[in-house]
Amino acid sequence: MCELCGEAEVPGVGVSEEQDAQAFQDLLNILFAAPTDYFSEENIKPEFTLQGEHAEFGPWTVSVAIESGDGVVGTTYPVGTSWYFQAYEGDELIGSAHRGNPMPVTHEEAAKVGAAYFFDYQA
C-alpha cells in the first residue's frame, strides 16, 4: 500500500534495485531450471530410447518410460497414462518432462512426440 495516497502499489514500482534484480533472477531460475532426472529420482529404467542426429548439435537421444516403471514396449497405453521423457544431447541431460498422453500411444510413439518437442524431430 502506498504510504502517500493509500492506493495499491504497482509491482516493481518503488522497489530497490536489489529487489528488482532478485525478482529478475528468480524469474530466470524458473525459466531456465535444470532438467529433472526422473529416472534416477523415481528409481525406474528407461523403457524405450529413440536416437537421432541433429545438424547443429550432433547426436541426440530421447528416453521414455511410463510413470509406474513397469511398461511393456509394444503395448498401446490409454489416454491419461503418465510418461517420463528425458532428452540428451550426447551424454548431457538437456530436458525432461512428466506428462499424460492425450491419445493412446505406444512407447515408440511417445518417444517420437518427445523428440519432436525437444529436437524438432520429424518422422
N, CA, C and O atoms as CSV, one atom per row, in Angstrom:
chain,resi,resn,atom,element,x,y,z
A,1,MET,N,N,0.851,-1.166,0.000
A,1,MET,CA,C,0.000,0.000,0.000
A,1,MET,C,C,0.898,1.230,0.000
A,1,MET,O,O,1.866,1.296,0.757
A,2,CYS,N,N,0.581,2.195,-0.842
A,2,CYS,CA,C,1.344,3.432,-0.915
A,2,CYS,C,C,1.086,4.258,0.348
A,2,CYS,O,O,-0.065,4.504,0.710
A,3,GLU,N,N,2.157,4.681,1.013
A,3,GLU,CA,C,2.035,5.457,2.250
A,3,GLU,C,C,1.479,6.857,1.995
A,3,GLU,O,O,0.879,7.458,2.886
A,4,LEU,N,N,1.678,7.382,0.767
A,4,LEU,CA,C,1.250,8.745,0.465
A,4,LEU,C,C,-0.221,8.828,0.073
A,4,LEU,O,O,-0.955,9.697,0.543
A,5,CYS,N,N,-0.641,7.899,-0.806
A,5,CYS,CA,C,-2.000,8.032,-1.336
A,5,CYS,C,C,-2.955,6.931,-0.903
A,5,CYS,O,O,-4.163,7.068,-1.094
A,6,GLY,N,N,-2.456,5.849,-0.328
A,6,GLY,CA,C,-3.317,4.766,0.112
A,6,GLY,C,C,-3.709,3.792,-0.986
A,6,GLY,O,O,-4.446,2.840,-0.729
A,7,GLU,N,N,-3.232,4.009,-2.204
A,7,GLU,CA,C,-3.541,3.105,-3.317
A,7,GLU,C,C,-2.642,1.869,-3.260
A,7,GLU,O,O,-1.571,1.888,-2.653
A,8,ALA,N,N,-3.107,0.789,-3.912
A,8,ALA,CA,C,-2.287,-0.417,-4.010
A,8,ALA,C,C,-1.046,-0.105,-4.835
A,8,ALA,O,O,-1.121,0.621,-5.826
A,9,GLU,N,N,0.083,-0.647,-4.429
A,9,GLU,CA,C,1.322,-0.391,-5.156
A,9,GLU,C,C,1.382,-1.216,-6.433
A,9,GLU,O,O,0.855,-2.327,-6.495
A,10,VAL,N,N,2.016,-0.670,-7.428
A,10,VAL,CA,C,2.231,-1.362,-8.691
A,10,VAL,C,C,3.489,-2.212,-8.539
A,10,VAL,O,O,4.519,-1.695,-8.107
A,11,PRO,N,N,3.437,-3.514,-8.885
A,11,PRO,CA,C,4.628,-4.350,-8.758
A,11,PRO,C,C,5.807,-3.740,-9.505
A,11,PRO,O,O,5.666,-3.292,-10.643
A,12,GLY,N,N,6.966,-3.725,-8.858
A,12,GLY,CA,C,8.181,-3.208,-9.491
A,12,GLY,C,C,8.376,-1.725,-9.304
A,12,GLY,O,O,9.473,-1.215,-9.532
A,13,VAL,N,N,7.342,-1.020,-8.895
A,13,VAL,CA,C,7.462,0.421,-8.683
A,13,VAL,C,C,7.746,0.641,-7.202
A,13,VAL,O,O,7.042,0.121,-6.337
A,14,GLY,N,N,8.777,1.411,-6.929
A,14,GLY,CA,C,9.097,1.719,-5.554
A,14,GLY,C,C,9.915,0.641,-4.866
A,14,GLY,O,O,10.052,0.664,-3.643
A,15,VAL,N,N,10.468,-0.311,-5.629
A,15,VAL,CA,C,11.338,-1.316,-5.032
A,15,VAL,C,C,12.779,-0.942,-5.306
A,15,VAL,O,O,13.074,-0.200,-6.243
A,16,SER,N,N,13.667,-1.457,-4.485
A,16,SER,CA,C,15.085,-1.152,-4.664
A,16,SER,C,C,15.626,-1.892,-5.879
A,16,SER,O,O,15.023,-2.853,-6.357
A,17,GLU,N,N,16.769,-1.432,-6.368
A,17,GLU,CA,C,17.408,-2.105,-7.492
A,17,GLU,C,C,17.765,-3.536,-7.101
A,17,GLU,O,O,17.702,-4.444,-7.930
A,18,GLU,N,N,18.137,-3.733,-5.850
A,18,GLU,CA,C,18.481,-5.069,-5.365
A,18,GLU,C,C,17.260,-5.990,-5.402
A,18,GLU,O,O,17.372,-7.143,-5.818
A,19,GLN,N,N,16.101,-5.496,-4.973
A,19,GLN,CA,C,14.877,-6.298,-5.007
A,19,GLN,C,C,14.474,-6.594,-6.443
A,19,GLN,O,O,14.042,-7.702,-6.759
A,20,ASP,N,N,14.619,-5.596,-7.311
A,20,ASP,CA,C,14.287,-5.764,-8.719
A,20,ASP,C,C,15.207,-6.808,-9.360
A,20,ASP,O,O,14.745,-7.662,-10.116
A,21,ALA,N,N,16.495,-6.739,-9.060
A,21,ALA,CA,C,17.460,-7.696,-9.600
A,21,ALA,C,C,17.160,-9.104,-9.095
A,21,ALA,O,O,17.274,-10.067,-9.854
A,22,GLN,N,N,16.781,-9.236,-7.835
A,22,GLN,CA,C,16.465,-10.548,-7.275
A,22,GLN,C,C,15.208,-11.126,-7.930
A,22,GLN,O,O,15.153,-12.321,-8.221
A,23,ALA,N,N,14.213,-10.291,-8.157
A,23,ALA,CA,C,12.988,-10.751,-8.814
A,23,ALA,C,C,13.289,-11.241,-10.227
A,23,ALA,O,O,12.742,-12.253,-10.665
A,24,PHE,N,N,14.153,-10.529,-10.936
A,24,PHE,CA,C,14.539,-10.933,-12.285
A,24,PHE,C,C,15.303,-12.257,-12.243
A,24,PHE,O,O,15.062,-13.134,-13.074
A,25,GLN,N,N,16.210,-12.410,-11.295
A,25,GLN,CA,C,16.966,-13.658,-11.159
A,25,GLN,C,C,16.040,-14.826,-10.830
A,25,GLN,O,O,16.220,-15.926,-11.352
A,26,ASP,N,N,15.053,-14.592,-9.969
A,26,ASP,CA,C,14.079,-15.635,-9.639
A,26,ASP,C,C,13.321,-16.084,-10.890
A,26,ASP,O,O,13.084,-17.276,-11.080
A,27,LEU,N,N,12.943,-15.128,-11.739
A,27,LEU,CA,C,12.257,-15.450,-12.985
A,27,LEU,C,C,13.166,-16.281,-13.892
A,27,LEU,O,O,12.720,-17.275,-14.466
A,28,LEU,N,N,14.419,-15.889,-14.026
A,28,LEU,CA,C,15.361,-16.647,-14.858
A,28,LEU,C,C,15.538,-18.069,-14.333
A,28,LEU,O,O,15.608,-19.015,-15.117
A,29,ASN,N,N,15.608,-18.224,-13.020
A,29,ASN,CA,C,15.757,-19.557,-12.436
A,29,ASN,C,C,14.570,-20.442,-12.767
A,29,ASN,O,O,14.735,-21.640,-12.995
A,30,ILE,N,N,13.381,-19.870,-12.797
A,30,ILE,CA,C,12.189,-20.631,-13.166
A,30,ILE,C,C,12.236,-21.008,-14.640
A,30,ILE,O,O,11.954,-22.150,-15.002
A,31,LEU,N,N,12.588,-20.058,-15.483
A,31,LEU,CA,C,12.582,-20.287,-16.923
A,31,LEU,C,C,13.678,-21.239,-17.385
A,31,LEU,O,O,13.478,-22.011,-18.322
A,32,PHE,N,N,14.832,-21.186,-16.731
A,32,PHE,CA,C,15.980,-21.970,-17.178
A,32,PHE,C,C,16.430,-22.988,-16.137
A,32,PHE,O,O,17.623,-23.253,-15.987
A,33,ALA,N,N,15.476,-23.546,-15.431
A,33,ALA,CA,C,15.793,-24.541,-14.411
A,33,ALA,C,C,16.418,-25.771,-15.064
A,33,ALA,O,O,16.076,-26.138,-16.188
A,34,ALA,N,N,17.320,-26.386,-14.352
A,34,ALA,CA,C,17.946,-27.612,-14.839
A,34,ALA,C,C,16.879,-28.692,-14.973
A,34,ALA,O,O,15.955,-28.755,-14.162
A,35,PRO,N,N,17.000,-29.539,-15.985
A,35,PRO,CA,C,16.019,-30.611,-16.157
A,35,PRO,C,C,16.089,-31.607,-14.998
A,35,PRO,O,O,17.139,-31.772,-14.376
A,36,THR,N,N,14.995,-32.250,-14.720
A,36,THR,CA,C,14.910,-33.240,-13.654
A,36,THR,C,C,15.265,-34.617,-14.205
A,36,THR,O,O,14.757,-35.018,-15.252
A,37,ASP,N,N,16.128,-35.336,-13.510
A,37,ASP,CA,C,16.454,-36.709,-13.889
A,37,ASP,C,C,15.424,-37.624,-13.230
A,37,ASP,O,O,15.671,-38.202,-12.172
A,38,TYR,N,N,14.262,-37.743,-13.881
A,38,TYR,CA,C,13.159,-38.525,-13.326
A,38,TYR,C,C,13.534,-39.992,-13.131
A,38,TYR,O,O,13.112,-40.610,-12.154
A,39,PHE,N,N,14.322,-40.556,-14.051
A,39,PHE,CA,C,14.662,-41.967,-13.955
A,39,PHE,C,C,15.447,-42.252,-12.674
A,39,PHE,O,O,15.207,-43.262,-12.013
A,40,SER,N,N,16.376,-41.376,-12.323
A,40,SER,CA,C,17.129,-41.543,-11.072
A,40,SER,C,C,16.250,-41.253,-9.866
A,40,SER,O,O,16.244,-42.016,-8.900
A,41,GLU,N,N,15.507,-40.151,-9.919
A,41,GLU,CA,C,14.672,-39.760,-8.783
A,41,GLU,C,C,13.604,-40.798,-8.462
A,41,GLU,O,O,13.331,-41.066,-7.292
A,42,GLU,N,N,13.003,-41.380,-9.488
A,42,GLU,CA,C,11.916,-42.337,-9.292
A,42,GLU,C,C,12.407,-43.785,-9.292
A,42,GLU,O,O,11.625,-44.720,-9.121
A,43,ASN,N,N,13.725,-43.950,-9.488
A,43,ASN,CA,C,14.348,-45.268,-9.489
A,43,ASN,C,C,13.686,-46.218,-10.499
A,43,ASN,O,O,13.355,-47.360,-10.177
A,44,ILE,N,N,13.504,-45.717,-11.718
A,44,ILE,CA,C,12.981,-46.547,-12.808
A,44,ILE,C,C,13.950,-46.478,-13.980
A,44,ILE,O,O,14.765,-45.562,-14.080
A,45,LYS,N,N,13.845,-47.456,-14.856
A,45,LYS,CA,C,14.724,-47.508,-16.023
A,45,LYS,C,C,13.975,-47.012,-17.255
A,45,LYS,O,O,12.766,-47.211,-17.373
A,46,PRO,N,N,14.697,-46.362,-18.177
A,46,PRO,CA,C,14.049,-46.005,-19.445
A,46,PRO,C,C,13.530,-47.283,-20.104
A,46,PRO,O,O,14.201,-48.315,-20.097
A,47,GLU,N,N,12.341,-47.198,-20.666
A,47,GLU,CA,C,11.740,-48.383,-21.284
A,47,GLU,C,C,11.887,-48.391,-22.801
A,47,GLU,O,O,11.781,-49.442,-23.432
A,48,PHE,N,N,12.131,-47.230,-23.382
A,48,PHE,CA,C,12.330,-47.139,-24.825
A,48,PHE,C,C,13.190,-45.919,-25.111
A,48,PHE,O,O,13.027,-44.875,-24.479
A,49,THR,N,N,14.103,-46.050,-26.059
A,49,THR,CA,C,15.004,-44.956,-26.417
A,49,THR,C,C,14.999,-44.768,-27.921
A,49,THR,O,O,15.112,-45.725,-28.687
A,50,LEU,N,N,14.866,-43.518,-28.325
A,50,LEU,CA,C,14.921,-43.129,-29.739
A,50,LEU,C,C,16.139,-42.242,-29.910
A,50,LEU,O,O,16.360,-41.333,-29.111
A,51,GLN,N,N,16.937,-42.496,-30.947
A,51,GLN,CA,C,18.143,-41.708,-31.186
A,51,GLN,C,C,18.116,-41.096,-32.568
A,51,GLN,O,O,17.489,-41.619,-33.489
A,52,GLY,N,N,18.804,-39.985,-32.696
A,52,GLY,CA,C,18.902,-39.310,-33.980
A,52,GLY,C,C,20.113,-38.405,-34.027
A,52,GLY,O,O,20.936,-38.386,-33.112
A,53,GLU,N,N,20.204,-37.670,-35.090
A,53,GLU,CA,C,21.329,-36.757,-35.306
A,53,GLU,C,C,20.765,-35.415,-35.739
A,53,GLU,O,O,19.901,-35.347,-36.614
A,54,HIS,N,N,21.254,-34.352,-35.126
A,54,HIS,CA,C,20.826,-33.004,-35.472
A,54,HIS,C,C,21.982,-32.299,-36.161
A,54,HIS,O,O,23.129,-32.426,-35.731
A,55,ALA,N,N,21.699,-31.560,-37.221
A,55,ALA,CA,C,22.747,-30.891,-37.997
A,55,ALA,C,C,23.579,-29.916,-37.164
A,55,ALA,O,O,24.776,-29.765,-37.407
A,56,GLU,N,N,22.961,-29.256,-36.187
A,56,GLU,CA,C,23.679,-28.245,-35.404
A,56,GLU,C,C,24.439,-28.804,-34.212
A,56,GLU,O,O,25.580,-28.407,-33.980
A,57,PHE,N,N,23.839,-29.719,-33.447
A,57,PHE,CA,C,24.467,-30.143,-32.204
A,57,PHE,C,C,24.801,-31.624,-32.138
A,57,PHE,O,O,25.260,-32.096,-31.098
A,58,GLY,N,N,24.587,-32.366,-33.206
A,58,GLY,CA,C,25.016,-33.751,-33.254
A,58,GLY,C,C,24.004,-34.745,-32.720
A,58,GLY,O,O,22.796,-34.537,-32.832
A,59,PRO,N,N,24.506,-35.836,-32.132
A,59,PRO,CA,C,23.619,-36.919,-31.704
A,59,PRO,C,C,22.713,-36.526,-30.542
A,59,PRO,O,O,23.119,-35.811,-29.625
A,60,TRP,N,N,21.478,-37.011,-30.605
A,60,TRP,CA,C,20.524,-36.785,-29.526
A,60,TRP,C,C,19.825,-38.093,-29.194
A,60,TRP,O,O,19.805,-39.033,-29.989
A,61,THR,N,N,19.253,-38.124,-27.994
A,61,THR,CA,C,18.528,-39.291,-27.515
A,61,THR,C,C,17.309,-38.831,-26.734
A,61,THR,O,O,17.383,-37.869,-25.969
A,62,VAL,N,N,16.194,-39.513,-26.923
A,62,VAL,CA,C,15.014,-39.316,-26.078
A,62,VAL,C,C,14.665,-40.675,-25.491
A,62,VAL,O,O,14.469,-41.648,-26.219
A,63,SER,N,N,14.588,-40.727,-24.163
A,63,SER,CA,C,14.193,-41.954,-23.469
A,63,SER,C,C,12.856,-41.723,-22.786
A,63,SER,O,O,12.588,-40.636,-22.275
A,64,VAL,N,N,12.021,-42.749,-22.780
A,64,VAL,CA,C,10.689,-42.645,-22.167
A,64,VAL,C,C,10.421,-43.859,-21.281
A,64,VAL,O,O,11.004,-44.930,-21.453
A,65,ALA,N,N,9.521,-43.651,-20.335
A,65,ALA,CA,C,9.004,-44.739,-19.502
A,65,ALA,C,C,7.667,-44.290,-18.954
A,65,ALA,O,O,7.449,-43.097,-18.742
A,66,ILE,N,N,6.763,-45.240,-18.723
A,66,ILE,CA,C,5.529,-44.848,-18.057
A,66,ILE,C,C,5.839,-44.659,-16.572
A,66,ILE,O,O,6.786,-45.242,-16.046
A,67,GLU,N,N,5.038,-43.848,-15.916
A,67,GLU,CA,C,5.311,-43.445,-14.542
A,67,GLU,C,C,5.480,-44.628,-13.589
A,67,GLU,O,O,6.302,-44.571,-12.675
A,68,SER,N,N,4.723,-45.680,-13.789
A,68,SER,CA,C,4.806,-46.828,-12.885
A,68,SER,C,C,6.124,-47.582,-13.022
A,68,SER,O,O,6.516,-48.322,-12.120
A,69,GLY,N,N,6.815,-47.393,-14.165
A,69,GLY,CA,C,8.092,-48.065,-14.382
A,69,GLY,C,C,7.972,-49.512,-14.796
A,69,GLY,O,O,8.975,-50.224,-14.851
A,70,ASP,N,N,6.762,-49.965,-15.089
A,70,ASP,CA,C,6.587,-51.370,-15.475
A,70,ASP,C,C,5.924,-51.513,-16.839
A,70,ASP,O,O,5.179,-52.462,-17.086
A,71,GLY,N,N,6.209,-50.551,-17.726
A,71,GLY,CA,C,5.617,-50.590,-19.059
A,71,GLY,C,C,6.190,-51.702,-19.913
A,71,GLY,O,O,7.292,-52.192,-19.669
A,72,VAL,N,N,5.423,-52.091,-20.919
A,72,VAL,CA,C,5.836,-53.127,-21.854
A,72,VAL,C,C,5.858,-52.512,-23.246
A,72,VAL,O,O,4.828,-52.065,-23.750
A,73,VAL,N,N,7.038,-52.490,-23.867
A,73,VAL,CA,C,7.180,-51.920,-25.202
A,73,VAL,C,C,6.283,-52.697,-26.162
A,73,VAL,O,O,6.247,-53.928,-26.137
A,74,GLY,N,N,5.558,-51.960,-27.011
A,74,GLY,CA,C,4.630,-52.560,-27.961
A,74,GLY,C,C,3.182,-52.460,-27.511
A,74,GLY,O,O,2.264,-52.631,-28.312
A,75,THR,N,N,2.978,-52.181,-26.219
A,75,THR,CA,C,1.633,-52.015,-25.680
A,75,THR,C,C,1.141,-50.614,-25.986
A,75,THR,O,O,1.915,-49.659,-25.905
A,76,THR,N,N,-0.122,-50.470,-26.336
A,76,THR,CA,C,-0.719,-49.154,-26.520
A,76,THR,C,C,-1.352,-48.756,-25.189
A,76,THR,O,O,-2.212,-49.461,-24.662
A,77,TYR,N,N,-0.917,-47.625,-24.657
A,77,TYR,CA,C,-1.396,-47.153,-23.361
A,77,TYR,C,C,-2.524,-46.149,-23.544
A,77,TYR,O,O,-2.476,-45.318,-24.451
A,78,PRO,N,N,-3.549,-46.222,-22.679
A,78,PRO,CA,C,-4.729,-45.369,-22.837
A,78,PRO,C,C,-4.458,-43.901,-22.535
A,78,PRO,O,O,-3.439,-43.546,-21.944
A,79,VAL,N,N,-5.387,-43.069,-22.952
A,79,VAL,CA,C,-5.340,-41.630,-22.677
A,79,VAL,C,C,-5.130,-41.411,-21.185
A,79,VAL,O,O,-5.743,-42.082,-20.354
A,80,GLY,N,N,-4.259,-40.466,-20.856
A,80,GLY,CA,C,-4.031,-40.099,-19.465
A,80,GLY,C,C,-2.916,-40.858,-18.780
A,80,GLY,O,O,-2.601,-40.565,-17.626
A,81,THR,N,N,-2.301,-41.834,-19.457
A,81,THR,CA,C,-1.165,-42.534,-18.864
A,81,THR,C,C,-0.034,-41.524,-18.660
A,81,THR,O,O,0.265,-40.739,-19.560
A,82,SER,N,N,0.588,-41.543,-17.495
A,82,SER,CA,C,1.682,-40.602,-17.202
A,82,SER,C,C,3.009,-41.155,-17.701
A,82,SER,O,O,3.364,-42.307,-17.453
A,83,TRP,N,N,3.729,-40.290,-18.414
A,83,TRP,CA,C,5.010,-40.657,-19.017
A,83,TRP,C,C,6.120,-39.751,-18.500
A,83,TRP,O,O,5.905,-38.576,-18.201
A,84,TYR,N,N,7.320,-40.336,-18.403
A,84,TYR,CA,C,8.545,-39.556,-18.171
A,84,TYR,C,C,9.292,-39.493,-19.495
A,84,TYR,O,O,9.422,-40.493,-20.202
A,85,PHE,N,N,9.778,-38.299,-19.815
A,85,PHE,CA,C,10.579,-38.070,-21.017
A,85,PHE,C,C,11.910,-37.452,-20.570
A,85,PHE,O,O,11.932,-36.547,-19.735
A,86,GLN,N,N,12.999,-37.943,-21.123
A,86,GLN,CA,C,14.299,-37.319,-20.883
A,86,GLN,C,C,15.015,-37.186,-22.209
A,86,GLN,O,O,15.069,-38.127,-23.002
A,87,ALA,N,N,15.574,-35.983,-22.445
A,87,ALA,CA,C,16.252,-35.686,-23.699
A,87,ALA,C,C,17.726,-35.411,-23.433
A,87,ALA,O,O,18.085,-34.725,-22.477
A,88,TYR,N,N,18.559,-35.955,-24.290
A,88,TYR,CA,C,20.008,-35.820,-24.141
A,88,TYR,C,C,20.623,-35.332,-25.443
A,88,TYR,O,O,20.230,-35.756,-26.529
A,89,GLU,N,N,21.588,-34.442,-25.319
A,89,GLU,CA,C,22.489,-34.105,-26.426
A,89,GLU,C,C,23.792,-34.771,-26.063
A,89,GLU,O,O,24.436,-34.389,-25.086
A,90,GLY,N,N,24.192,-35.770,-26.842
A,90,GLY,CA,C,25.334,-36.591,-26.440
A,90,GLY,C,C,24.966,-37.282,-25.131
A,90,GLY,O,O,23.955,-37.981,-25.060
A,91,ASP,N,N,25.785,-37.090,-24.094
A,91,ASP,CA,C,25.516,-37.692,-22.783
A,91,ASP,C,C,24.897,-36.709,-21.797
A,91,ASP,O,O,24.634,-37.067,-20.649
A,92,GLU,N,N,24.662,-35.473,-22.235
A,92,GLU,CA,C,24.163,-34.426,-21.331
A,92,GLU,C,C,22.641,-34.360,-21.340
A,92,GLU,O,O,22.020,-34.208,-22.392
A,93,LEU,N,N,22.043,-34.476,-20.144
A,93,LEU,CA,C,20.598,-34.324,-19.996
A,93,LEU,C,C,20.255,-32.852,-20.218
A,93,LEU,O,O,20.692,-31.986,-19.459
A,94,ILE,N,N,19.473,-32.573,-21.255
A,94,ILE,CA,C,19.164,-31.167,-21.580
A,94,ILE,C,C,17.688,-30.824,-21.402
A,94,ILE,O,O,17.314,-29.653,-21.464
A,95,GLY,N,N,16.851,-31.828,-21.182
A,95,GLY,CA,C,15.429,-31.550,-20.996
A,95,GLY,C,C,14.715,-32.763,-20.438
A,95,GLY,O,O,15.138,-33.902,-20.635
A,96,SER,N,N,13.622,-32.494,-19.736
A,96,SER,CA,C,12.814,-33.587,-19.206
A,96,SER,C,C,11.378,-33.111,-19.063
A,96,SER,O,O,11.103,-31.912,-19.005
A,97,ALA,N,N,10.478,-34.068,-19.006
A,97,ALA,CA,C,9.061,-33.739,-18.850
A,97,ALA,C,C,8.349,-34.914,-18.200
A,97,ALA,O,O,8.787,-36.060,-18.301
A,98,HIS,N,N,7.257,-34.612,-17.540
A,98,HIS,CA,C,6.381,-35.625,-16.947
A,98,HIS,C,C,4.975,-35.231,-17.377
A,98,HIS,O,O,4.414,-34.258,-16.873
A,99,ARG,N,N,4.413,-35.984,-18.304
A,99,ARG,CA,C,3.140,-35.607,-18.905
A,99,ARG,C,C,2.232,-36.818,-19.101
A,99,ARG,O,O,2.697,-37.952,-19.211
A,100,GLY,N,N,0.940,-36.554,-19.142
A,100,GLY,CA,C,-0.038,-37.561,-19.516
A,100,GLY,C,C,-0.293,-37.485,-21.010
A,100,GLY,O,O,-0.239,-36.404,-21.595
A,101,ASN,N,N,-0.570,-38.621,-21.630
A,101,ASN,CA,C,-0.802,-38.601,-23.075
A,101,ASN,C,C,-2.260,-38.264,-23.398
A,101,ASN,O,O,-3.176,-38.766,-22.747
A,102,PRO,N,N,-2.470,-37.407,-24.410
A,102,PRO,CA,C,-3.824,-37.001,-24.797
A,102,PRO,C,C,-4.505,-37.979,-25.753
A,102,PRO,O,O,-5.670,-37.799,-26.106
A,103,MET,N,N,-3.771,-39.017,-26.172
A,103,MET,CA,C,-4.317,-40.025,-27.069
A,103,MET,C,C,-3.614,-41.346,-26.762
A,103,MET,O,O,-2.534,-41.330,-26.172
A,104,PRO,N,N,-4.180,-42.467,-27.137
A,104,PRO,CA,C,-3.493,-43.740,-26.906
A,104,PRO,C,C,-2.164,-43.784,-27.677
A,104,PRO,O,O,-2.119,-43.453,-28.862
A,105,VAL,N,N,-1.084,-44.196,-26.996
A,105,VAL,CA,C,0.232,-44.256,-27.640
A,105,VAL,C,C,1.038,-45.452,-27.142
A,105,VAL,O,O,0.809,-45.986,-26.056
A,106,THR,N,N,1.993,-45.847,-27.987
A,106,THR,CA,C,2.998,-46.847,-27.615
A,106,THR,C,C,4.245,-46.104,-27.128
A,106,THR,O,O,4.303,-44.876,-27.197
A,107,HIS,N,N,5.222,-46.833,-26.647
A,107,HIS,CA,C,6.486,-46.222,-26.239
A,107,HIS,C,C,7.153,-45.506,-27.417
A,107,HIS,O,O,7.649,-44.388,-27.274
A,108,GLU,N,N,7.159,-46.157,-28.574
A,108,GLU,CA,C,7.795,-45.553,-29.751
A,108,GLU,C,C,7.101,-44.247,-30.141
A,108,GLU,O,O,7.763,-43.252,-30.432
A,109,GLU,N,N,5.776,-44.254,-30.145
A,109,GLU,CA,C,5.034,-43.032,-30.491
A,109,GLU,C,C,5.294,-41.927,-29.464
A,109,GLU,O,O,5.458,-40.764,-29.832
A,110,ALA,N,N,5.333,-42.287,-28.183
A,110,ALA,CA,C,5.618,-41.297,-27.138
A,110,ALA,C,C,7.013,-40.716,-27.323
A,110,ALA,O,O,7.206,-39.508,-27.184
A,111,ALA,N,N,7.991,-41.569,-27.635
A,111,ALA,CA,C,9.367,-41.095,-27.840
A,111,ALA,C,C,9.445,-40.150,-29.047
A,111,ALA,O,O,10.185,-39.167,-29.014
A,112,LYS,N,N,8.695,-40.439,-30.097
A,112,LYS,CA,C,8.691,-39.564,-31.276
A,112,LYS,C,C,8.078,-38.199,-30.945
A,112,LYS,O,O,8.543,-37.167,-31.430
A,113,VAL,N,N,7.037,-38.204,-30.120
A,113,VAL,CA,C,6.453,-36.927,-29.673
A,113,VAL,C,C,7.481,-36.152,-28.858
A,113,VAL,O,O,7.637,-34.945,-29.046
A,114,GLY,N,N,8.183,-36.832,-27.957
A,114,GLY,CA,C,9.232,-36.186,-27.166
A,114,GLY,C,C,10.345,-35.636,-28.045
A,114,GLY,O,O,10.830,-34.528,-27.815
A,115,ALA,N,N,10.749,-36.402,-29.048
A,115,ALA,CA,C,11.811,-35.956,-29.959
A,115,ALA,C,C,11.362,-34.746,-30.774
A,115,ALA,O,O,12.157,-33.843,-31.037
A,116,ALA,N,N,10.101,-34.727,-31.170
A,116,ALA,CA,C,9.582,-33.570,-31.902
A,116,ALA,C,C,9.604,-32.328,-31.009
A,116,ALA,O,O,9.926,-31.231,-31.464
A,117,TYR,N,N,9.260,-32.513,-29.742
A,117,TYR,CA,C,9.244,-31.380,-28.803
A,117,TYR,C,C,10.656,-30.881,-28.524
A,117,TYR,O,O,10.924,-29.685,-28.644
A,118,PHE,N,N,11.555,-31.776,-28.156
A,118,PHE,CA,C,12.897,-31.364,-27.749
A,118,PHE,C,C,13.824,-31.051,-28.915
A,118,PHE,O,O,14.684,-30.179,-28.792
A,119,PHE,N,N,13.671,-31.743,-30.048
A,119,PHE,CA,C,14.659,-31.641,-31.129
A,119,PHE,C,C,14.048,-31.324,-32.492
A,119,PHE,O,O,14.751,-31.401,-33.500
A,120,ASP,N,N,12.788,-30.977,-32.557
A,120,ASP,CA,C,12.121,-30.689,-33.828
A,120,ASP,C,C,12.212,-31.892,-34.781
A,120,ASP,O,O,12.340,-31.737,-35.995
A,121,TYR,N,N,12.142,-33.078,-34.199
A,121,TYR,CA,C,12.212,-34.341,-34.958
A,121,TYR,C,C,10.949,-34.510,-35.778
A,121,TYR,O,O,9.842,-34.235,-35.313
A,122,GLN,N,N,11.135,-34.967,-37.010
A,122,GLN,CA,C,10.001,-35.281,-37.871
A,122,GLN,C,C,10.227,-36.667,-38.457
A,122,GLN,O,O,11.218,-36.913,-39.144
A,123,ALA,N,N,9.288,-37.571,-38.172
A,123,ALA,CA,C,9.417,-38.955,-38.662
A,123,ALA,C,C,9.207,-39.034,-40.158
A,123,ALA,O,O,9.278,-40.118,-40.735
